[in-house]
Amino acid sequence: MRDNKIFLMIQGHEIWLEEPASENGDVVLSLVYGHNMHQDGMADSKRLSAFVYSEDGSNRELEIIPGDDRHLLKFKADRDGYHIVVADMGSIVFSQTKDGYKTGPKSQFKDVIYAGAFHQMAKIIIATGSTGRFEGKLEHGILEIVPKEPHCTVGREIELQVFYEGKPLGGTEVKAVSKRTEEEMALVKTDEMGMARIKVTHDGDWMFLVRHRDATKKVAEAFDESVFVTSPRPEGRGF
């Protein structure tokens, strides 16, 4: 019998961050799991970690608080400027056999058709207090999307640059998803410098997602490839 939760992650479920709010001097965020910004269950808390990166170069690990249907992240808004909040869901190996999907390396099972190590990351940009010019940069993760602006503007293109192992990743697809429609709104390939430009057609929350497979990152008896997924959200909301 197929393990439905495993199957969903292999086919495209991801984590993302949303609903930033101010609460007693803290910035509070929701860490959500689902597909195309439609929630579907909760991510495995044992595999989650979270951090906030500030403009002064400092970073802090954040507590992950389980909620009724999502996880919450909090950080004290004690520094002005832009902050990058990152949620990281550590690698897990899924093996596909003739009997369905299993969690664990392929060496543990018979008749393995495919095995992959899946790793996910989500991030969001938060503005607190007085902010100056936004300078996007690499902060966390082997696969990362860096927006040129901290927010989306309806009717304009947002410019994104994709990096893998610290280098621009050309020829990869960037998917744009709208929370309002819970649908894919655009699919754009990056140029040789890893740049993609996507027009924001309506208001509301947007997410941009890249899924990258690397067959060179394999372990002979464990998995055939590594699959990295990153889903950033420009926000720019002020507190």
N, C-alpha and C positions, 0 to 999 in steps of 0.2 A: 504494500500500500504506500502511496506517495505521502511524504511528510509535507503538508501544504505550506507551512511557514518557511521551510527551506526552499521549496519550489518558488514561492513568491519572491524571495530575496534574489535567487538566481535570475529570475525573469525580469526583475526591475524594481522591487521595493527599495526604499532608501530612507535615510533620516534627514531631517531639516530642522531649522530653528525659526520660531515665529512668536508673535504676540508680545513684543517687548513692552514693559510697563514699569512705572516707578512705584516703589512701595517702601515707605519709611527710609528713604535715602538709598535703597537698593534698586538696581535694575534687575528685573525678573523676566526670564525667558522660558518658553516652552520648547522642549526637545520632542519632536513628533516623528512617528514612523508610519509609512504608508506608501502610496504611489501617486505621482502627479498632484501632490499637495492634498490628497484625500486620505485622511487618517484611516489606518487599518491595523489595530492592535498596538502593542508597545514593543520597543526595542529591548533586547536583553541587557539589563542593568549591569550584569557582571562583566560585560565587554565594553562598557562605556567609560570614557574619561572626558574632561572638559577643561578648557583654559581660556583666560582672557589676556589679550596682548594689547598693551597701551603704547601711545606714541613716544613715550620717553624710553622705550626699550624694555620696560619691565613686563613680566608676565606672572600670572598666578593660576594655580590649579583651582578649579571650582568644585564645590560639592554638588553631587547629582541627587536631587530629592525626588523620590517616586511619588507621583500623584495618582488620581483615580484612573486616568486614561492616558497619561503622558508623564514625562519627567520634567522637573523644573530646575533651572540654573539661576543662581543669584550672584551678583557681585556689587560691592560698594562703589558708588559713583563718586569717588574721592579725588579723581583726576579729570581735569578738563581735556577735551579733545575727542578724537575718534578711537574707539576700542574695537578690536576684532575678537569676537567670541567664537571659539571653535569647539565642536563636539566630535569626538573620535570614537569609532566603533571598531575595535581591534579585529585582526584577521581571524577568520574561521574557515576550515576546510570542509567543503561539501563534495561528496562522491556520488556519482550517478551509476547505479547498477541496473541489471535487468529487472530487479525487483522494486526499483524506485530510488529515491534520494536518501542519502545517509549523511550524518554528521561525523566527520573523521577522515583521516588519510586513506588513500586507496589500498594501502597495504593491509588494512583491517577487513577488507571485503573481497568477495569473489565476483568475477565477471564485471569489473568496473569499466564503464564506457567512457567516463570523463571525471576528472577531479580538478577542482579549482580552489585557490585560497582567496577569499573575498574580504576586502577591507573598505570601510566607508568613512567619510569625513563630511561634516557640514559646518558652515560658518555664516556669520552675520555681522554687519557693520553697525555699530551703535555710536551716536554722538552724545556727549555729555558736556554741559557748561559751554564755555566759549571754544569755538573751533576755528582753525585756520584752514589753509589749503590742504585738501586730502591728497596723500601720496600713497597709492596702493603698492604693496610689496609682499613678497613671500613671507609667510609667518609660520606655517605648520603643515607638514604632510608631504608625501612623495608626489602626489598629484594635487595641484591647486589652481583655482581660477582667481585671477586678480582683476577686479574692475577698475577702470580709470576714474570713475566717479562713485561717490558713496551712496547714490540713490538713483532711482529710475524716474524719468520724466516722460509723461504721456506725449506721444507724437514725435519723440526723438529716439535716436539709436543709442543704446548703451554699448560701450566698447569694453571688451573683456579679453584678457590674455591668459592662455592656458600654459602651465608649466608642468613638466614631468622630470623628476630628479633634478630640479633647479634650472632646467633648460626649456626654452619655448618648445611647445609641442604642436607641430604643424600637421594638417590633414586629419585632425580628429573632429568629431561632431560635438557641438554644444547644443543642448536641448533647452528651450525656454518653456516654462510652465507657469500658467496663471492660476492662482488660488481661486479666483472668482469663477473660472470656468472648469477648474480641475482637469484641464486638457493641455496637451502639447500645442504651443502656439507657433513655434518655429524650430527648425533644425538647420544649423549653419555649420559649415566646415571652417576650421581655422586656416589662416594662410601660413606661409613658411615661418613667420615670426610668432605663431601661436595666437594671432589676433582673430577675434570674431566680433561682428557688429550686428546687433539685433534690435529691430524697432519695437518699442513699447507701445502697443496699440490701445490700451485702456488702463484705467486706474486700478488700484488694488495691489496685493502682494504678488511678487514674481520670484521664481527660483530658476537658476541656471545650473545645468547638470552635465557632467562629463563622465563617461564610463570608458576606462582604458584597460585593455588586456595586454599582458606582457608574458609571452611564452618563454622568454629567457629567464624569468624568475620562477623556476620550477624546481622541485625536489623529486628525484626519480621515483622513490617509493611512496611519496606522499601526495603530490598534486602536479598537474600538467602545466598550469599557468597561474599567474596572480592577476586578480581583477581589482582595480582601484576605482572607487566612485567618489566624486566630490560634488557637493551641492551648496554653493554659496548664495547668499541673499543680500544684495545691496539694500540698505535701510536708511541710514542717515537721520533717524528720528532723534530729536533732541530731548534731553531731560535736564 
